[in-house]
Amino acid sequence: MMDSREVAVWLHDDHARLIVGAAPANKPSRWAIQGAIVEEVGVGLWLRTDTIQEFRPIAIGVKQVNWQFASTQLLIRWDAVITIQVFEGSGKEIGFKPAAPE
């Protein structure tokens, strides 16, 4: 069992769409789940969270959509994971920020 650390888990588009029940899209979105690791198991990790964040590409920038669900724990399979960010200290805001104009 791992200690309960705040993380952001970035997911592959097709796996995230299966989790939330979203239809396939022409342009893939970026997906992140922020939460606390509950336990690591052979196939993945259990995460305590209530929201999956979708960052949809639009003509200029991205549109953020929050998918919520009733269960507070979610099993994330390793094959769905792109990367995991670990936050030190207090919770951090995750996502993409527009680049400053040059």
trRosetta pair geometry for C-beta under 8 A, 3 or more apart (Angstrom, degrees):
i j d omega theta_ij theta_ji phi_ij phi_ji
1 39 5.2 -50 -125 -116 78 90
1 40 7.7 161 -128 28 29 72
2 5 7.2 -67 144 9 113 101
2 37 5.0 -24 88 124 131 129
2 39 6.6 158 23 -124 83 32
2 40 5.3 69 -22 -11 118 103
2 45 7.8 -11 18 -140 139 119
3 37 7.7 64 87 77 42 109
4 36 4.6 20 -175 174 94 120
4 37 6.2 -169 -132 68 44 65
4 38 6.8 17 -106 -98 92 43
4 48 7.5 -3 -145 22 112 131
5 36 6.6 158 72 -146 23 72
5 37 5.5 9 47 24 77 109
5 86 5.7 -3 144 -148 135 102
5 87 7.4 167 167 53 88 67
6 34 7.2 11 -173 -176 91 89
6 35 7.4 -149 -139 126 61 16
6 36 5.8 -41 -87 -89 53 73
6 86 7.5 114 84 -162 57 55
6 87 4.3 -40 96 54 108 116
6 91 5.6 -143 -151 -102 160 72
6 92 7.6 140 127 16 132 82
7 34 7.3 -170 95 -142 42 53
7 35 6.8 -21 59 67 76 55
7 36 7.4 117 16 -118 81 26
7 37 5.9 46 5 -39 130 98
7 47 7.4 -100 65 -125 111 114
7 84 5.4 -7 -176 -175 129 100
7 85 6.2 152 -162 79 69 52
7 86 5.3 -32 -102 -100 88 56
7 87 6.7 -165 -89 5 32 83
8 32 5.1 -6 -176 -170 104 116
8 33 7.1 157 -156 76 54 40
8 34 4.9 -22 -99 -94 79 78
8 84 7.2 162 80 -157 48 52
8 85 4.4 3 51 51 97 108
8 87 7.3 77 -15 -37 89 105
8 92 7.9 -77 -32 75 122 104
8 94 4.5 137 -106 -103 150 154
9 32 6.8 148 73 -156 44 59
9 33 4.8 -14 56 57 98 95
9 34 8.0 -179 17 -79 67 31
9 35 7.7 -31 6 37 107 94
9 45 7.8 -166 -93 67 146 121
9 47 6.4 -100 -2 -81 141 157
9 76 5.7 20 145 176 161 174
9 81 6.0 -69 -169 -120 102 99
9 83 8.0 -174 -150 95 47 41
9 84 5.2 -14 -105 -108 70 84
10 30 7.0 -30 -153 -175 104 93
10 31 6.8 128 -160 82 55 59
10 32 5.3 -26 -97 -97 65 80
10 81 7.2 87 72 -161 57 63
10 82 4.4 -57 106 59 101 111
10 83 5.0 14 43 53 117 76
10 84 7.4 -155 18 -78 75 36
10 85 7.5 63 -21 -11 102 96
11 15 5.4 -122 179 83 108 110
11 16 4.2 125 105 -62 133 104
11 19 7.6 -43 -178 6 167 141
11 31 4.2 -42 59 90 100 118
11 32 7.2 -178 9 -85 83 28
11 33 6.9 50 -25 -8 118 101
11 52 7.8 -21 18 -154 142 117
11 76 7.3 -118 -90 -149 113 117
11 80 5.1 -13 -143 158 99 95
11 81 6.5 -54 -103 -101 61 39
11 82 6.4 174 -117 -3 7 94
12 15 4.6 74 67 14 94 108
12 16 6.8 -172 83 -10 44 90
12 31 7.8 -16 71 41 16 119
12 79 7.9 -44 15 143 137 63
12 80 5.7 -130 31 -158 95 51
12 81 7.8 -17 -13 27 86 7
12 82 6.0 137 -58 -55 66 94
13 16 5.9 -62 -146 38 26 109
13 17 6.3 26 159 -20 65 108
13 25 7.6 -100 -180 44 128 104
13 28 3.7 -102 -58 -155 165 108
13 29 5.7 132 -121 50 103 63
13 30 7.7 -62 -77 -88 90 28
13 31 6.6 147 -101 -9 48 115
14 17 5.8 -54 -148 34 30 112
14 18 6.8 33 153 -20 62 103
14 24 7.5 2 -112 -109 80 93
14 28 7.9 -53 -38 -121 68 116
15 18 5.7 -53 -156 32 35 113
15 19 6.7 36 149 -22 66 103
15 77 7.2 -130 -153 57 134 105
15 79 7.1 171 -87 109 143 78
15 80 3.4 -176 157 -126 158 96
16 19 5.6 -52 -152 31 36 114
16 20 6.5 8 161 3 69 107
16 22 7.7 -4 120 36 79 123
16 29 7.4 -101 85 79 141 106
16 31 3.7 -166 -102 -60 165 178
16 52 6.5 166 -157 174 102 138
16 54 7.1 147 145 -96 137 94
16 80 7.1 130 -52 -170 61 112
17 20 6.5 -67 -141 50 29 91
17 21 7.7 -99 170 73 57 6
17 22 4.3 -97 -141 69 80 93
17 23 7.2 -73 -167 81 123 11
17 24 6.5 81 160 -87 168 49
17 25 7.7 -163 -92 -4 139 91
18 21 7.6 27 -171 -73 25 37
19 52 6.6 128 106 -66 129 165
19 74 7.4 53 -158 -167 127 130
19 80 7.6 75 -41 -150 123 154
20 52 5.8 -129 -66 62 121 143
20 54 7.7 -78 16 -51 167 124
20 67 4.3 -30 -127 -176 136 162
20 69 7.7 -137 -116 -52 72 118
22 25 7.7 -14 143 -35 115 103
22 54 7.7 77 -42 -87 167 156
22 67 7.7 -96 -45 -89 118 145
25 28 6.6 142 74 -95 105 32
25 29 6.6 60 45 -23 151 93
25 56 7.7 -118 -165 -131 169 102
27 56 7.8 96 92 -167 108 75
27 57 5.0 -87 138 56 138 122
28 57 8.0 55 77 1 45 118
29 54 4.8 11 151 -170 151 95
29 55 5.9 153 -175 70 90 49
29 56 4.8 -43 -108 -93 112 58
29 57 7.0 -156 -105 -5 57 74
30 54 7.6 142 76 -162 46 49
30 55 4.3 -16 62 59 95 111
30 62 7.6 -35 33 -135 110 150
30 96 7.3 85 62 -30 150 125
31 52 6.2 -2 -168 174 104 105
31 53 6.9 154 -156 84 52 56
31 54 5.6 -18 -102 -105 79 64
31 55 7.3 -157 -71 19 33 77
32 52 7.5 162 82 -164 36 62
32 53 4.9 -15 63 61 86 106
32 55 7.4 34 3 -14 101 110
32 94 5.4 -136 137 128 156 138
32 95 7.1 -140 34 -80 147 58
33 47 6.1 88 127 120 130 157
33 49 5.4 120 178 100 101 175
33 51 7.5 170 -135 96 69 54
33 52 5.1 -35 -88 -111 91 73
33 53 7.2 174 -83 18 37 77
33 74 7.1 -103 -163 71 156 143
33 76 6.9 -161 48 -79 149 139
34 49 6.5 143 84 -123 44 124
34 51 7.4 -2 46 75 86 97
34 53 7.2 28 -4 -4 97 121
34 91 7.6 84 167 -157 131 107
34 94 5.5 177 -69 9 124 136
35 47 4.4 99 83 168 133 100
35 48 5.1 -175 176 80 114 50
35 49 3.0 -89 -74 -65 138 101
35 50 7.9 136 -96 0 117 51
35 74 7.8 119 30 36 168 106
36 47 7.0 146 71 -161 36 64
36 48 4.5 -13 59 53 92 108
36 49 7.5 167 21 -58 58 74
37 40 7.1 0 -176 -52 121 83
37 45 5.8 -41 -138 172 98 130
37 46 7.4 100 -166 79 57 60
37 47 6.2 -41 -102 -105 47 69
37 48 7.9 -61 17 13 3 84
38 45 7.7 147 48 169 70 81
38 46 4.1 -57 64 105 113 107
38 47 6.5 -170 3 -97 93 13
38 48 5.2 106 -55 -35 108 94
38 73 6.0 -7 -11 -130 159 117
39 45 6.9 -176 94 -155 43 68
39 46 4.6 24 49 36 82 118
40 44 7.8 -127 -149 129 62 32
40 45 4.8 -31 -107 -105 65 93
40 46 7.8 -137 -71 19 25 73
41 44 6.4 8 63 61 87 52
41 45 6.9 159 22 -99 69 36
41 46 6.9 59 -6 -24 109 94
41 75 7.6 -32 41 -138 128 110
43 75 7.5 31 93 172 109 120
43 77 5.5 -44 154 -127 94 83
43 78 6.6 -143 171 2 42 95
44 75 5.6 106 80 174 128 81
44 76 5.0 -161 174 92 130 50
44 77 4.2 -107 -60 -113 136 28
44 78 5.0 -153 -94 -32 69 64
44 80 7.4 17 -114 31 134 105
44 81 7.5 153 -135 -25 96 118
45 75 7.5 171 88 -149 27 56
45 76 5.6 -13 60 57 75 96
45 78 7.9 86 -10 -72 81 74
46 73 5.5 4 -176 -175 104 111
46 74 7.2 153 -153 76 57 35
46 75 5.6 -32 -95 -95 69 66
46 76 7.8 162 -98 15 19 75
47 73 6.9 155 77 -153 39 61
47 74 5.3 -26 62 63 91 87
47 75 7.9 155 16 -97 77 18
47 76 5.7 28 -4 -8 122 117
48 72 5.7 7 -153 151 79 91
48 73 5.5 -32 -96 -95 62 76
49 52 7.7 88 126 -65 134 61
49 72 7.3 158 58 -171 25 55
49 73 7.9 97 27 -112 60 31
49 74 6.1 -46 51 17 101 117
50 68 5.8 13 151 -147 85 89
50 69 6.8 -155 -162 57 59 61
50 72 6.0 -29 -74 -117 90 65
51 66 5.0 -23 -160 -168 121 103
51 67 6.7 138 -159 72 61 49
51 68 5.2 -29 -98 -93 76 75
52 66 7.5 146 73 -160 43 53
52 67 4.4 -17 60 62 95 107
52 69 7.8 32 -3 -5 100 109
53 64 6.2 -23 -167 -161 101 101
53 65 7.5 144 -160 76 52 46
53 66 5.8 -25 -103 -103 68 69
53 67 7.7 -162 -76 22 20 77
53 94 7.0 160 46 88 155 109
53 95 6.8 -88 146 -85 150 99
54 64 7.1 145 79 -158 54 48
54 65 4.3 -16 62 62 107 97
54 66 7.6 -164 21 -77 76 22
54 67 6.4 62 -17 -17 109 106
55 62 4.5 9 180 170 91 143
55 63 7.5 153 -159 71 47 38
55 64 5.7 -19 -102 -99 68 70
55 95 6.3 150 -83 -145 130 87
55 96 5.9 99 -159 10 154 115
56 62 6.1 146 70 -164 42 78
56 63 4.6 -21 61 59 104 92
56 64 7.7 -172 17 -80 78 19
56 65 6.3 42 -16 -4 113 113
57 62 5.9 -47 -98 -106 40 79
58 61 6.2 -4 59 75 98 65
58 62 6.4 140 14 -125 87 24
58 63 5.1 69 -30 -21 129 102
61 98 5.6 -46 -107 -86 112 112
62 96 5.7 73 23 61 144 130
64 95 6.4 -21 -95 -131 132 138
69 74 7.6 90 67 -78 138 120
71 74 6.6 122 103 -69 116 74
76 80 5.8 -120 -173 72 79 127
76 81 6.3 82 147 -64 115 101
77 80 4.8 94 66 -2 83 106
77 81 7.6 -150 98 -16 48 88
78 81 5.7 -55 -155 22 41 116
81 84 6.5 -15 -165 -48 128 93
85 94 7.3 156 60 -114 142 121
87 90 7.8 -68 151 95 122 32
87 91 6.5 56 125 -131 161 38
87 92 4.8 -163 -125 7 131 112
